[in-house]
Amino acid sequence: MKSHEWFVEHGVDYATGTLDADDMATFEAHLAQCDECRRQTSRIEAELAWLPMGLAPATPRPGLRRRIIQHVLEGKSRRLQRWIAPAALAASLLLAVGAWYAGNARARGLEDQLAGQQARMAALQDTLSIMRQAGRVLQTSVEVGGQRGGLVIFADEVTHRWNVVIHGLPPAPPGARYQFWFICADSMVRGAEVEVDPGRPMMFTTEMPETGGEVMGAALTMEPVVDTAGPPRGKKLAHLML
């Protein structure tokens, strides 16, 4: 009985018909049972399919046909190797470009974070500046639903800006919202809508209104959510006069 290695070594001989009759019969019987050798034989036959078959047959020198076939197969292997090197280089370039793009995206993300932090720092410095320069500090207590908080105004009389702090209040009930007002000589003028966070004070900086006349004080009310214009209609929670 022939070993499996013998069939692997003589695959080319079988495909070219150079085995003797007994070995051909043995090889064909083996192919019926071995998937690996069938695949190898099919590959070799596919490689040989392009060789011209229309010439009159001539008896080659011993071993010539085998050397020709091996040369064909080795040539394909060399072509494959020549293709693999550029492909590997292209893959490396793609990986490098991908790494650069990912790094660039991370850099842009860090730049955006830094810009956001710088903006917050500038706003904080502006707020602290108003507090330090405040010529007047007004404060009063505010009670909502049994919970006591407060309203504090740092009034900068040089820049005419206020830094307003509202603290200790519960969230507004459904359908309502907190509204800050300027008490002016001619009318009440809407200021900022106040969004309360129970965990920390609400702070904002505001300019003086352009309408309503001289500012005389401030107020905090609880307004309906649907009411976004006109004078106050909700419950007055606190007011401060200059």
C-alpha positions as a printed NumPy array, in Angstrom:
array([[  0.   ,   0.   ,   0.   ],
       [  1.357,   3.388,  -1.003],
       [  1.652,   6.182,   1.579],
       [ -0.274,   9.434,   1.314],
       [  2.976,  11.296,   0.651],
       [  3.452,   9.235,  -2.535],
       [  0.147,  10.485,  -3.919],
       [  1.064,  14.09 ,  -3.029],
       [  4.457,  13.774,  -4.751],
       [  2.996,  12.16 ,  -7.915],
       [  0.014,  14.482,  -8.364],
       [  1.675,  16.164, -11.354],
       [  2.482,  12.767, -12.905],
       [ -1.15 ,  11.729, -12.619],
       [ -2.431,  15.002, -14.093],
       [ -0.078,  14.69 , -17.069],
       [ -0.719,  10.977, -17.6  ],
       [  2.894,   9.929, -17.1  ],
       [  2.141,   7.205, -14.546],
       [  2.004,   3.619, -15.702],
       [ -1.346,   1.84 , -15.896],
       [ -1.142,   0.239, -12.441],
       [ -0.157,   3.486, -10.724],
       [ -2.89 ,   5.368, -12.599],
       [ -5.487,   2.88 , -11.342],
       [ -4.104,   3.098,  -7.806],
       [ -4.14 ,   6.907,  -7.949],
       [ -7.734,   7.03 ,  -9.208],
       [ -8.863,   4.696,  -6.436],
       [ -7.134,   6.945,  -3.911],
       [ -8.794,  10.086,  -5.327],
       [-12.204,   8.568,  -4.655],
       [-11.382,   8.584,  -0.938],
       [ -9.08 ,  11.622,  -0.415],
       [-10.448,  15.187,  -0.58 ],
       [ -6.988,  16.733,  -0.246],
       [ -5.58 ,  14.92 ,  -3.274],
       [ -8.703,  15.673,  -5.31 ],
       [ -8.257,  19.389,  -4.61 ],
       [ -4.559,  19.222,  -5.48 ],
       [ -5.235,  17.346,  -8.711],
       [ -7.97 ,  19.817,  -9.699],
       [ -5.6  ,  22.725,  -9.073],
       [ -2.841,  21.164, -11.18 ],
       [ -5.245,  20.379, -14.018],
       [ -6.536,  23.965, -13.934],
       [ -2.965,  25.243, -14.205],
       [ -2.357,  23.005, -17.215],
       [ -5.594,  23.841, -19.005],
       [ -4.056,  26.776, -20.9  ],
       [ -1.214,  24.685, -22.424],
       [ -1.672,  24.098, -26.201],
       [ -3.095,  20.675, -26.964],
       [ -3.435,  20.909, -30.752],
       [  0.135,  20.017, -31.695],
       [  1.089,  16.601, -32.93 ],
       [  2.326,  14.546, -30.015],
       [  6.04 ,  13.949, -29.697],
       [  7.909,  11.82 , -27.25 ],
       [  9.692,  14.151, -24.805],
       [ 13.001,  13.446, -23.199],
       [ 12.667,  11.71 , -19.828],
       [ 11.642,  14.203, -17.134],
       [ 11.146,  17.121, -19.555],
       [  7.377,  17.317, -19.142],
       [  7.69 ,  17.228, -15.371],
       [ 10.281,  20.044, -15.387],
       [  8.043,  22.18 , -17.621],
       [  5.051,  21.735, -15.34 ],
       [  7.064,  22.485, -12.224],
       [  8.41 ,  25.608, -13.932],
       [  4.839,  26.763, -14.634],
       [  3.747,  26.18 , -11.052],
       [  6.851,  27.838,  -9.611],
       [  6.344,  30.823, -11.914],
       [  2.874,  31.329, -10.517],
       [  4.288,  31.142,  -7.002],
       [  6.854,  33.846,  -7.839],
       [  4.14 ,  36.048,  -9.355],
       [  2.103,  35.597,  -6.192],
       [  5.092,  36.612,  -4.066],
       [  5.65 ,  39.717,  -6.225],
       [  1.999,  40.656,  -5.67 ],
       [  2.046,  40.013,  -1.912],
       [  4.798,  42.564,  -1.166],
       [  2.984,  45.592,  -2.723],
       [ -0.278,  44.431,  -1.168],
       [  1.352,  44.263,   2.253],
       [  2.797,  47.757,   1.735],
       [ -0.625,  49.088,   0.714],
       [ -2.21 ,  47.496,   3.777],
       [  0.45 ,  49.085,   5.998],
       [ -0.239,  52.482,   4.438],
       [ -3.975,  52.066,   5.023],
       [ -3.338,  51.193,   8.662],
       [ -1.059,  54.21 ,   9.032],
       [ -3.659,  56.523,   7.48 ],
       [ -6.352,  55.057,   9.726],
       [ -4.189,  55.568,  12.807],
       [ -3.461,  59.164,  11.759],
       [ -7.155,  59.867,  11.202],
       [ -8.11 ,  58.389,  14.587],
       [ -5.37 ,  60.387,  16.304],
       [ -6.445,  63.548,  14.506],
       [-10.065,  62.995,  15.561],
       [ -8.971,  62.548,  19.182],
       [ -6.921,  65.744,  18.939],
       [ -9.943,  67.66 ,  17.629],
       [-12.026,  66.247,  20.471],
       [ -9.453,  67.417,  23.025],
       [ -9.35 ,  70.854,  21.392],
       [-13.148,  71.113,  21.645],
       [-13.033,  70.085,  25.313],
       [-10.309,  72.651,  26.001],
       [-12.302,  75.378,  24.231],
       [-15.37 ,  74.501,  26.31 ],
       [-13.363,  74.619,  29.538],
       [-11.853,  77.966,  28.551],
       [-15.337,  79.366,  27.849],
       [-16.59 ,  78.152,  31.233],
       [-13.519,  79.619,  32.926],
       [-14.102,  82.976,  31.214],
       [-17.741,  82.959,  32.352],
       [-16.683,  82.121,  35.912],
       [-14.096,  84.911,  35.92 ],
       [-16.75 ,  87.325,  34.653],
       [-19.122,  86.22 ,  37.421],
       [-16.46 ,  86.604,  40.112],
       [-15.567,  90.03 ,  38.731],
       [-19.179,  91.173,  39.101],
       [-19.332,  89.813,  42.653],
       [-16.113,  91.589,  43.656],
       [-17.198,  94.88 ,  42.079],
       [-20.778,  94.691,  43.335],
       [-21.693,  98.044,  44.827],
       [-24.847,  96.575,  46.319],
       [-25.905,  93.108,  47.469],
       [-29.612,  92.404,  47.862],
       [-31.081,  89.233,  49.316],
       [-34.358,  87.81 ,  50.526],
       [-35.778,  84.441,  51.498],
       [-38.119,  82.448,  49.252],
       [-40.467,  79.683,  50.421],
       [-42.093,  77.208,  48.024],
       [-44.094,  74.192,  49.174],
       [-42.699,  74.35 ,  52.69 ],
       [-39.103,  74.471,  51.392],
       [-37.122,  77.62 ,  52.133],
       [-34.538,  79.034,  49.762],
       [-33.259,  82.439,  48.808],
       [-32.746,  85.09 ,  46.12 ],
       [-29.445,  87.047,  46.092],
       [-28.491,  89.845,  43.665],
       [-24.943,  91.201,  43.258],
       [-25.457,  94.55 ,  41.502],
       [-22.448,  96.007,  39.658],
       [-23.225,  99.714,  39.421],
       [-20.277, 100.344,  37.068],
       [-21.142,  97.864,  34.289],
       [-24.867,  97.873,  35.178],
       [-25.002,  94.094,  35.284],
       [-26.441,  91.823,  37.929],
       [-25.243,  88.44 ,  39.047],
       [-28.342,  86.603,  40.327],
       [-28.212,  83.555,  42.602],
       [-31.324,  81.489,  43.423],
       [-30.861,  78.599,  45.829],
       [-32.7  ,  76.048,  47.942],
       [-35.886,  75.845,  45.852],
       [-37.659,  72.656,  44.743],
       [-38.338,  72.004,  41.033],
       [-41.343,  73.84 ,  39.641],
       [-44.547,  71.756,  39.627],
       [-45.849,  70.357,  36.307],
       [-47.215,  73.077,  34.036],
       [-45.354,  75.871,  35.849],
       [-41.929,  77.528,  35.817],
       [-39.926,  80.071,  37.805],
       [-39.624,  83.522,  36.174],
       [-37.254,  86.363,  37.098],
       [-38.538,  89.949,  36.626],
       [-37.164,  93.476,  36.638],
       [-39.329,  95.929,  38.544],
       [-39.071,  99.072,  36.417],
       [-40.571, 102.531,  36.736],
       [-43.049, 101.965,  33.912],
       [-43.734,  98.212,  34.003],
       [-42.56 ,  94.74 ,  34.967],
       [-40.051,  93.445,  32.394],
       [-39.357,  89.743,  31.915],
       [-35.876,  88.551,  32.705],
       [-34.52 ,  85.01 ,  32.605],
       [-36.556,  81.855,  32.978],
       [-35.13 ,  80.028,  35.997],
       [-34.445,  76.28 ,  35.811],
       [-33.925,  75.003,  39.342],
       [-31.53 ,  72.182,  40.197],
       [-32.236,  71.017,  43.78 ],
       [-28.629,  69.905,  44.17 ],
       [-26.963,  73.269,  43.552],
       [-27.714,  77.005,  43.295],
       [-28.922,  78.522,  40.034],
       [-26.67 ,  81.415,  38.926],
       [-26.886,  83.733,  35.921],
       [-25.623,  87.145,  34.824],
       [-27.996,  89.634,  33.236],
       [-27.857,  93.064,  31.632],
       [-30.38 ,  95.766,  32.491],
       [-33.507,  95.771,  30.263],
       [-33.769,  98.296,  27.446],
       [-37.479,  98.954,  28.07 ],
       [-39.644,  99.747,  31.085],
       [-37.754, 102.76 ,  32.357],
       [-35.496, 102.945,  35.395],
       [-34.869,  99.635,  37.177],
       [-36.121,  99.84 ,  40.747],
       [-35.929,  96.216,  41.885],
       [-36.485,  92.561,  41.005],
       [-39.057,  89.845,  41.59 ],
       [-39.449,  86.078,  41.314],
       [-42.771,  84.491,  40.352],
       [-44.231,  81.092,  39.48 ],
       [-45.734,  81.412,  35.985],
       [-47.714,  79.003,  33.786],
       [-45.518,  77.316,  31.182],
       [-47.781,  78.53 ,  28.365],
       [-47.432,  82.152,  29.489],
       [-44.329,  83.506,  27.715],
       [-45.243,  87.174,  27.191],
       [-46.942,  90.052,  28.945],
       [-47.026,  91.03 ,  32.617],
       [-46.789,  88.514,  35.47 ],
       [-49.92 ,  86.417,  36.044],
       [-48.618,  83.784,  38.43 ],
       [-47.875,  83.71 ,  42.131],
       [-45.32 ,  86.203,  43.435],
       [-42.642,  84.41 ,  45.467],
       [-40.224,  87.235,  46.336],
       [-39.261,  90.797,  45.461],
       [-36.336,  93.116,  46.189],
       [-36.199,  96.899,  45.891],
       [-33.023,  98.889,  45.265]])
